[in-house]
Amino acid sequence: MNARSPKVIQLEFNELSPALVDNFIAAGKLPGFKALRDQSLVFVSEAAERAPDLDPWIQWLTVHTGLDLCDHGVTELDQGHLVQRDRVWDLVSAAGKPVWVCGSMSTAYRKPFNGYLLPDPWTTKVMPYPDELVTFFNFIQRNVQEYTNDRIPLSASDYLAFVRFLAGHGLSLSTARATVEQLLGEKFKGQRWKRAVILDKLQFDVFSHVYRKIKPAFSTFFLNSTAHYQHLYWRNMDPEQFEIKPSQQENIEYGEAILYGYQEMDRLIERFMELAGPDTTLVLATALSQKPCTAYDADGGKKIFRPREFEPVLDFIGIRRPYTVCPVMSNQFHIFFESEEEAITAHRQLDALRVLDQRAMLTIREGKSVLTGAQLSGQPTEHTVMTLEGTDKSALFFRYFYQIEGLKSGMHHQDGIFWIRTPDMQHAAFEEKVPLRTVAPTILELLGMRAPAYMRGRTVLPRLAKVA
């Protein structure tokens, strides 16, 4: 490594499984991953937490701050801004070195900020920096948050603004071609589920444009598409693991979905290896991983429901405006009110919604905001009615909600990938797992910086002496 100006790119491929990567490499399916692994120090990281505290918004905070959950205290999505400790990029920025944070989860940053920052699509409290990224952020956020909905709430002017942004921020011919092919394929062949990787390609083009422009000392690149595939399609990849078997038609359509996601990330790894060049350290981190989710099969499987549109559902429940709705992961969405009293009233009203003789909405209130989402045991039909306790109001459930296709098939696991390819490309594989909190101090040492005292994890780099 160039001691005068070390650089690190951290690839944050959310929830990839170390076991699946090894299996796919052994089968000759992932040449990019194999090349990176063979040039890297190979670790398996281990989160300190266990379910129900295994969630990416918890573990990625650990990656970026070196703090476990017991120290950072964040348990909900979109609360990253509440953590006051510096992230790795804050420390690098404060040292006068440029940074480029592209999509990292549970994001926040300290001003003045020396670089670019694109929040994750579920963040509502932190805006991109600088403002030129807002158009891209808004478009990606709407598409990710409403990915399962047939109608993405974007206007023609939104699409035009997005195309103009891309034209000035590195849109490649290969990405443009892939986008057109995907949209045409959806029209004639279906497979809308493949659309998620198009957003990945667009994000890579923007990342590359900014990377070449500001030449950051430290940069991150976060993607969630393959994690999404694992949650939905593990059952189709490995049906023998599950009590509830998918249909033959489902297996034909989705059986290769997870491998498809890994192979798309494999191609990105090859592009990142080229972009990084010989003098930049390339780190692959996944924070956590997934395993088959079989726990709900005895009860018919875990199903996910979302409102078709938020305002009609809230009108039916009787929640008065003004409020702001922000969808987040899976079935959940935030409702922000102008006063705490309004939030308390809304919480009570949401609790009154009944479907299949049970409370339909799982709701958590914090101050002026409410986090809620439909959570049902059992399978509604087209005739299932929802009612509002204490009133005579009723309506067909599927008039207001839709069911996300498939059953939950993948669940979180504490192990994660942590590979480090330094410029000398030294390879060694370590059997002993390392705590997830070691990632942040290791990155700082790779950049020639000392970790602050609040980072209790120890860098893994001293282990190099054992394999030198």
VOGU-3710 file (C-alpha; in Angstrom, 3 decimals, decimal comma):
1> mnarspkviq> 0,000/0,000/0,000  1,152/3,548/-0,740  1,950/4,803/2,780  1,558/8,445/1,773  -1,999/8,239/0,481  -3,789/4,999/1,401  -7,257/4,512/-0,082  -10,061/2,103/0,778  -13,257/1,162/-1,064  -15,688/-0,727/1,180
11> lefnelspal> -18,205/-2,844/-0,731  -21,285/-3,260/1,454  -23,229/-6,125/-0,140  -25,955/-6,552/2,442  -26,527/-9,991/4,011  -24,638/-12,165/1,534  -24,066/-15,628/2,972  -20,459/-16,842/3,421  -21,673/-20,420/2,866  -23,535/-19,599/-0,360
21> vdnfiaagkl> -20,566/-17,643/-1,722  -18,269/-20,612/-1,056  -20,742/-23,031/-2,652  -21,260/-20,872/-5,742  -17,489/-20,356/-6,120  -16,906/-24,115/-5,842  -19,486/-24,626/-8,600  -17,627/-22,173/-10,854  -20,483/-19,656/-10,789  -18,691/-16,616/-9,287
31> pgfkalrdqs> -15,330/-15,876/-10,965  -15,235/-12,314/-9,635  -15,787/-13,366/-6,029  -13,170/-16,098/-6,466  -10,592/-13,654/-7,808  -11,239/-11,248/-4,943  -11,157/-14,004/-2,306  -7,914/-15,438/-3,675  -6,237/-12,026/-3,305  -7,690/-11,214/0,120
41> lvfvseaaer> -7,399/-11,782/3,831  -10,564/-13,792/4,417  -12,502/-13,499/7,666  -15,994/-14,370/8,835  -17,375/-11,594/11,015  -19,829/-12,268/13,822  -22,405/-9,812/15,152  -22,673/-9,621/18,929  -26,481/-9,681/18,760  -28,952/-12,492/18,218
51> apdldpwiqw> -32,583/-12,450/17,082  -34,717/-10,396/17,468  -31,842/-7,879/17,295  -30,388/-9,086/14,005  -31,344/-6,409/11,485  -29,189/-4,558/8,968  -29,939/-1,117/10,430  -28,431/-2,389/13,701  -25,389/-4,237/12,365  -24,370/-1,677/9,728
61> ltvhtgldlc> -24,156/0,921/12,493  -21,678/-1,424/14,155  -19,655/-1,631/10,944  -19,501/2,160/10,611  -19,038/3,185/14,257  -17,398/0,176/15,905  -20,242/0,169/18,446  -22,384/-2,861/19,248  -26,113/-2,458/19,883  -25,536/-2,176/23,639
71> dhgvteldqg> -23,477/0,964/22,901  -25,287/2,641/19,973  -28,828/1,764/21,124  -30,567/1,863/17,726  -33,184/-0,864/17,233  -35,417/0,626/14,508  -34,915/1,510/10,873  -34,399/5,233/10,149  -32,901/5,999/13,566  -29,256/6,158/12,530
81> hlvqrdrvwd> -29,229/9,933/12,907  -29,722/9,506/16,671  -26,210/8,077/17,140  -23,838/10,890/18,091  -20,560/9,027/17,685  -18,520/9,608/14,541  -18,680/7,112/11,709  -15,497/6,094/9,941  -16,235/8,617/7,191  -16,621/11,433/9,728
91> lvsaagkpvw> -13,145/10,739/11,094  -11,628/10,560/7,616  -13,407/13,771/6,578  -12,255/15,571/9,740  -8,678/14,558/8,889  -9,007/16,565/5,678  -9,381/13,580/3,344  -12,256/13,325/0,830  -14,912/10,640/1,306  -17,749/9,195/-0,804
101> vcgsmstayr> -20,531/7,401/1,080  -22,822/5,746/-1,473  -25,993/4,279/0,014  -24,645/3,154/3,399  -27,330/2,179/5,898  -28,411/4,088/9,030  -26,517/7,067/7,694  -25,593/10,331/9,364  -22,662/12,696/8,967  -20,937/15,478/10,823
111> kpfngyllpd> -20,586/18,931/9,272  -18,502/20,304/7,700  -18,333/17,272/5,442  -15,501/16,779/2,986  -17,075/14,750/0,224  -20,326/13,250/-1,063  -22,960/11,273/0,845  -25,975/9,392/-0,513  -28,197/8,004/2,294  -29,792/4,586/2,151
121> pwttkvmpyp> -33,271/4,547/0,522  -35,061/4,061/3,871  -33,601/7,172/5,490  -35,962/10,126/5,964  -34,024/12,259/8,485  -30,746/12,771/6,578  -30,538/14,448/3,188  -27,893/13,770/0,530  -24,817/15,953/0,406  -24,304/17,932/-1,732
131> delvtffnfi> -27,751/18,848/-3,069  -26,914/17,666/-6,583  -27,604/14,090/-5,380  -31,189/14,836/-4,293  -32,788/13,960/-7,653  -31,069/10,577/-7,728  -31,835/9,890/-4,059  -35,548/10,692/-4,387  -35,958/8,495/-7,454  -34,146/5,509/-5,962
141> qrnvqeytnd> -35,970/5,919/-2,642  -39,404/5,831/-4,284  -38,516/2,770/-6,357  -37,049/0,834/-3,428  -39,775/1,721/-0,932  -42,571/0,906/-3,404  -40,763/-1,940/-5,179  -43,589/-4,442/-4,610  -46,342/-2,038/-5,659  -47,635/-2,052/-9,230
151> riplsasdyl> -47,660/1,751/-9,270  -44,500/3,681/-8,376  -45,528/7,220/-7,254  -43,388/9,111/-9,771  -44,482/11,633/-12,395  -43,246/12,143/-15,942  -41,269/15,153/-14,722  -39,614/12,955/-12,062  -38,460/10,525/-14,738  -37,219/13,354/-16,955
161> afvrflaghg> -35,244/14,918/-14,099  -33,728/11,521/-13,301  -32,634/10,941/-16,902  -31,058/14,406/-16,994  -29,207/13,656/-13,772  -27,865/10,365/-15,131  -26,767/12,003/-18,365  -24,530/14,291/-16,341  -23,378/11,712/-13,803  -21,808/8,835/-15,670
171> lslstaratv> -24,635/6,795/-17,202  -22,916/4,036/-19,188  -24,077/2,559/-22,472  -24,165/-0,920/-20,916  -26,479/0,246/-18,108  -28,755/2,091/-20,535  -28,976/-1,035/-22,695  -29,665/-3,284/-19,683  -32,412/-0,926/-18,503  -34,191/-0,948/-21,860
181> eqllgekfkg> -33,879/-4,736/-22,119  -35,307/-5,182/-18,619  -38,314/-2,933/-19,232  -39,056/-4,606/-22,572  -38,610/-8,018/-20,957  -41,125/-7,149/-18,240  -43,671/-6,265/-20,903  -43,316/-9,503/-22,844  -41,855/-12,064/-20,391  -42,540/-10,756/-16,901
191> qrwkravild> -39,685/-11,182/-14,383  -40,202/-7,770/-12,864  -38,206/-9,041/-9,872  -35,008/-8,546/-11,892  -35,552/-4,786/-11,896  -33,693/-4,423/-8,571  -30,323/-5,056/-10,209  -30,937/-2,239/-12,701  -30,921/0,182/-9,762  -27,591/-1,401/-8,729
201> klqfdvfshv> -26,106/-0,712/-12,152  -27,322/2,896/-12,109  -25,820/3,376/-8,676  -22,482/1,969/-9,822  -22,382/4,456/-12,705  -23,028/7,354/-10,316  -20,481/5,984/-7,832  -17,818/5,721/-10,547  -18,513/9,264/-11,767  -18,118/10,804/-8,315
211> yrkikpafst> -15,196/8,516/-7,435  -13,181/9,683/-10,412  -14,197/13,283/-9,757  -13,158/13,620/-6,092  -10,693/10,699/-5,714  -11,800/9,819/-2,174  -9,532/8,313/0,437  -12,465/6,305/1,783  -15,646/5,285/-0,017  -18,531/2,902/0,560
221> fflnstahyq> -21,009/1,258/-1,797  -24,136/-0,386/-0,309  -26,559/-2,709/-2,139  -29,577/-4,661/-0,890  -30,962/-6,422/-3,977  -29,594/-9,904/-3,277  -30,645/-9,712/0,385  -34,161/-9,034/-0,926  -33,992/-12,088/-3,206  -32,832/-14,288/-0,317
231> hlywrnmdpe> -35,726/-13,185/1,897  -38,265/-14,067/-0,800  -36,786/-16,907/-2,861  -34,664/-19,174/-0,636  -37,621/-21,577/-0,643  -37,377/-21,794/-4,437  -33,596/-22,257/-4,430  -33,656/-25,064/-1,853  -37,233/-26,356/-1,373  -36,120/-29,430/0,588
241> qfeikpsqqe> -35,345/-27,178/3,569  -38,993/-26,143/3,904  -42,214/-27,793/5,018  -44,264/-25,626/2,652  -43,110/-26,450/-0,868  -43,368/-23,949/-3,705  -45,182/-24,901/-6,882  -43,300/-26,140/-9,930  -44,187/-22,937/-11,761  -42,784/-20,818/-8,929
251> nieygeaily> -39,566/-22,812/-8,984  -39,265/-22,314/-12,741  -39,588/-18,540/-12,322  -37,673/-17,991/-9,074  -35,426/-21,039/-8,594  -32,379/-19,196/-9,965  -33,238/-15,767/-8,484  -30,690/-15,884/-5,646  -27,906/-17,147/-7,894  -28,857/-14,414/-10,366
261> gyqemdrlie> -28,398/-11,802/-7,611  -24,982/-13,186/-6,633  -23,854/-13,289/-10,258  -24,888/-9,685/-10,796  -22,837/-8,712/-7,746  -20,002/-10,859/-9,118  -19,924/-8,657/-12,214  -19,872/-5,564/-10,018  -16,915/-6,943/-8,079  -14,988/-7,315/-11,326
271> rfmelagpdt> -15,786/-3,701/-12,196  -14,730/-2,521/-8,740  -11,442/-4,397/-8,976  -10,767/-2,552/-12,217  -11,863/0,800/-10,752  -9,770/0,372/-7,598  -6,586/-0,405/-9,482  -3,444/-1,777/-7,817  -2,994/0,885/-5,121  -6,398/0,856/-3,410
281> tlvlatalsq> -7,513/-1,559/-0,707  -10,816/-3,249/-1,535  -12,922/-4,464/1,410  -16,001/-6,679/1,087  -18,289/-6,602/4,126  -21,836/-7,916/4,495  -22,501/-7,057/8,205  -24,651/-10,178/8,631  -26,074/-12,908/6,411  -29,142/-15,077/5,962
291> kpctaydadg> -30,224/-18,671/6,419  -33,440/-20,547/5,507  -36,502/-19,231/7,377  -38,504/-22,319/8,321  -39,904/-21,180/11,682  -43,287/-20,071/10,306  -44,066/-23,022/8,014  -46,052/-24,910/10,635  -48,434/-21,922/10,809  -48,768/-21,535/7,057
301> gkkifrpref> -45,699/-19,366/6,478  -45,012/-15,690/7,116  -46,944/-13,450/4,725  -46,382/-9,754/4,051  -49,131/-7,203/3,337  -48,834/-3,544/2,347  -51,348/-0,743/1,724  -52,112/-0,146/-1,942  -52,096/3,552/-1,083  -51,483/4,944/2,381
311> epvldfigir> -54,002/7,791/2,560  -57,156/5,700/1,845  -56,174/3,198/4,559  -55,535/5,966/7,084  -58,790/7,697/6,091  -60,682/4,450/6,732  -59,055/4,127/10,151  -60,016/7,736/10,897  -56,560/9,282/11,176  -56,801/12,975/10,439
321> rpytvcpvms> -54,434/15,030/8,351  -51,950/16,689/8,279  -49,393/13,908/8,457  -46,501/12,642/6,345  -46,120/8,985/5,367  -42,741/7,410/4,606  -42,639/3,711/3,662  -39,696/1,671/4,897  -38,726/-1,999/4,571  -41,149/-4,837/3,924
331> nqfhiffese> -44,623/-4,069/5,305  -43,728/-1,102/7,515  -44,232/2,647/7,137  -43,695/5,735/9,273  -46,412/8,322/9,938  -45,128/11,704/11,104  -47,495/14,109/12,904  -47,270/17,713/14,042  -47,803/16,879/17,709  -47,276/14,015/20,112
341> eeaitahrql> -50,986/14,040/20,982  -51,872/13,321/17,348  -49,397/10,425/17,295  -50,892/8,973/20,494  -54,394/9,160/19,005  -53,228/7,545/15,750  -51,569/4,712/17,672  -54,867/3,977/19,398  -56,775/4,111/16,099  -54,342/1,764/14,358
351> dalrvldqra> -54,702/-0,710/17,207  -58,470/-0,789/16,567  -58,145/-2,247/13,042  -59,161/-5,920/13,048  -58,716/-8,625/10,391  -59,315/-12,361/10,886  -60,344/-11,699/14,492  -56,941/-10,229/15,355  -55,226/-6,880/15,564  -54,098/-6,102/12,024
361> mltiregksv> -51,384/-3,499/12,620  -48,217/-3,817/14,704  -47,532/-0,248/15,866  -44,721/1,500/17,759  -44,945/5,190/18,712  -41,965/7,420/19,417  -42,714/11,090/20,094  -44,551/12,586/17,125  -44,029/9,569/14,866  -45,604/6,138/14,520
371> ltgaqlsgqp> -44,009/3,086/12,902  -46,666/0,613/11,781  -47,400/-2,213/9,360  -49,867/-5,022/8,725  -48,995/-8,257/10,503  -51,427/-11,183/10,300  -51,499/-14,806/11,291  -53,547/-16,723/8,753  -54,419/-16,144/5,104  -57,036/-13,552/4,095
381> tehtvmtleg> -59,163/-14,314/1,047  -60,869/-12,008/-1,446  -63,888/-12,033/0,876  -62,021/-11,216/4,096  -63,402/-8,112/5,792  -61,541/-5,661/8,008  -63,387/-3,801/10,743  -62,704/-0,908/13,076  -63,295/-1,817/16,710  -65,861/0,402/18,438
391> tdksalffry> -67,466/1,455/15,142  -69,701/-0,080/12,478  -67,127/0,513/9,704  -66,070/-2,409/7,538  -64,464/-2,999/4,141  -62,851/-5,757/2,119  -59,252/-6,159/3,276  -57,787/-6,523/-0,224  -59,522/-3,349/-1,381  -56,988/-1,443/0,705
401> fyqieglksg> -54,047/-3,879/1,016  -52,169/-6,208/-1,289  -50,096/-9,280/-0,484  -46,443/-9,309/-1,467  -45,826/-12,332/-3,654  -44,414/-15,425/-1,966  -43,637/-16,360/1,629  -40,740/-15,161/3,715  -37,989/-17,690/3,027  -34,735/-16,213/4,339
411> mhhqdgifwi> -33,969/-14,909/7,830  -31,015/-13,071/9,342  -27,916/-14,812/10,688  -25,075/-13,308/12,723  -22,187/-14,386/10,461  -20,947/-12,104/7,703  -18,252/-11,829/5,046  -15,205/-9,676/5,792  -12,539/-9,809/3,079  -9,622/-7,375/2,729
421> rtpdmqhaaf> -7,680/-7,109/-0,516  -4,662/-4,880/0,139  -2,388/-3,679/-2,685  0,057/-6,536/-1,998  -2,859/-8,965/-2,554  -1,743/-11,259/0,233  -4,109/-14,210/0,727  -4,879/-15,987/3,965  -8,080/-17,532/5,299  -8,719/-17,353/9,048
431> eekvplrtva> -10,932/-19,947/10,705  -11,611/-18,023/13,895  -14,487/-15,569/13,563  -13,881/-11,895/14,340  -16,387/-9,610/16,102  -18,233/-7,281/13,752  -17,028/-4,302/15,788  -13,491/-4,953/14,480  -14,371/-3,695/10,985  -14,313/0,046/11,790
441> ptilellgmr> -10,926/0,122/13,577  -9,469/-2,089/10,847  -10,593/0,335/8,129  -9,073/3,244/10,034  -5,755/1,418/10,380  -5,789/0,647/6,659  -6,106/4,413/6,152  -3,207/5,108/8,504  -5,450/6,475/11,243  -5,899/5,597/14,909
451> apaymrgrtv> -9,297/4,409/16,132  -10,973/6,543/18,827  -11,262/5,156/22,359  -15,006/4,419/22,057  -14,284/1,777/19,399  -13,693/-1,253/21,615  -12,953/-3,652/18,779  -9,398/-4,505/17,847  -8,119/-4,248/14,307  -7,526/-7,593/12,590
461> lprlakva> -4,338/-6,459/10,866  -1,907/-7,722/13,560  -2,945/-11,231/12,468  -0,910/-10,628/9,307  2,278/-11,222/11,250  1,184/-14,814/11,757  0,942/-15,502/8,019  3,785/-13,308/6,749
//
